[in-house]
Amino acid sequence: MGEIPYDLTTSNPTFCRFPYPDDLLAELGHKRGLDFEPDPKGSVLTREAVALEYRRWNVGVDPDRVFLTASTSEAYGYLFRLLADPGESVLVPAPSYPLFEQLARLDGIKIETYSLEADTGWRIDFSMLEDAHDAVRAVIVVHPNNPTGSYVHPEDAERLVGICRDRGWALIADEVFLPYVLDGGPGEESSFAGTDGCLCFSLGGLSKLIGLPQLKLAWIIASGPAGPVERALEGLEYVADAYLSVSTPISLAAPQLLTAGVMLRNAINRRCHANLETLRALAGDFPFATVPNVGGGWSGVLRVPAVIGDEDLCLRLLEDFGVGVYPGYLFQFPRDGYLVISLLPTEAGFCEGARRLFEGLDTLVNRPRPESPRIPNVSV
């Protein structure tokens, strides 16, 4: 199947184009890129620039506790190797982004899930953490969560840190969407980079900060009690020194890109707010559909009656109405009836795509017809 006419899944970059300055990537050609100055942690100037980013959350970050990586996926790989032996486990939230299991499998460790409860605004089900077995080595939180947009509530964060301290677990906080506040909520103004009650690793990345996933640079910030942090830093340095994966040109350009990123983040935020408002306005004409609170990030969740399975519903929306959205099962939502929609497309494209989406839902969900034969070799 060719290009989706109205792709609300972010898989089509041209449908989400932002007005980037022509000279945005000029620093990638800096002549110092010809010099090779290896440092397992990455350039100190870049680490200092990363540390400055966390002042907006009133966190003082020591650049010596920052490690640069080529991506957050690589950052997870570093941490999995540091914290767990093959066969041991890491706890991840559900719903959440469906990449953790693949990354863990590559390092021979297991993924186990704990639930975020829809009825409480996607807060943590602590019973599943408290019942975890002895092979668990770390807990992952996504703050704000992708795709629910929910922040880790401050009360839950405090309780989680206590559990990690008592059980000897590390806490990994994926905060790549933290700069993008939509409806907001408790926790929106805090970063786990200031955690001192347990060993904690906070992750961020350049691609989300400026909306360019092809610019591969991310970071790990270690925090917590001095002894465990120092041992973790030694281990991370050993792992990072084996790869030295961060390219010099992107590292040199990063401080300037982080500065320019303020304008770009504002543009992304404005578009996401506008598209979320459009989604809610259109949903208001269709009582069967609701848009739950979206704390932060750049995705929206649409709740619809589960009269058709999510996969079949998304395929029929694609085939019959030319609009692409994600089925909730990809993100381990607890049941059918959840669709995930990107808020990044251009406002005009999003408006038309959302209009077609609701037209399709009105036909398929509100007034369902017998299932049509599925077209082979179509994936969403």
KALIN-V293792 format. One line per field, one symbol per residue. ss: DSSP state (H for helix, E for strand, - for the rest). phi: phi as a letter, one per 30 degrees, with the letter a starting at -180 (. if undefined). burial: 1 if it has 9 or more other ideal C-beta (glycine too) atoms within 8 Angstrom, else 0. A space follows every 10 residues. Layout:
ss: ???
phi: ???
burial: ???
//
This chain:
ss: -----EE--- --HHHH---- -----HHHH- HHHH------ ---HHHHHHH HHHHHHH--- --HHHEEEE- -HHHHHHHHH HHH-----EE EEEE-----H HHHHHH---E EEEEEEEHHH --EE-HHHHH -----EEEEE EE-------- ---HHHHHHH HHHHHHH--E EEEE------ E--------- -HHH-----E EEEEEHHHHH -------EEE EEE--HHHHH HHHHHHHHHH HHH----HHH HHHHHHHHHH HHHHHHHHHH HHHHHHHHHH HHH------E E----E--EE EEE------H HHHHHHHHHH H-EE-EEHHH H------EEE EE----HHHH HHHHHHHHHH HHHHHH---- ----------
phi: .dddebccci dceddbdcdd edceceddce ddddccbdbe djeddddddd ededddchcd cdedcccdbd adddeddedd ddcbcejdbb cbdbdaddce ddddddcicc cbcbdccedc iidddddddd cdddddbabc bcbddccdid ddeedddddd ddddddcicc cccdcdcedc ccdikejdcb bddcdbdadb bccbaddddb ibddcdabac ccbkeedddd dddddddddd ddchdddded dddeeddddd dedddddddd dddddddded dddddbedcb cdecdajbbc cccbdddbee dddddddddc bibcbdddde ciddadjbbc bdcdeedddd ddddddeddd ddddcdbdce ddddddicbc
burial: 0001011111 0100110100 0001001101 0010000001 1111011111 1011001010 1010111111 1101111111 1111000111 1111110101 1011001011 1111111000 0111110110 0100011111 1111111111 1111011011 1111100011 1111111111 0100101101 1111101111 1111111111 1000111111 1111100110 0110111111 0000010111 1111101101 1001101110 1111110111 0110010010 1001111111 1111010101 1111111111 1011111110 1110011111 1111111011 1111111111 1111110000 0000000101
//
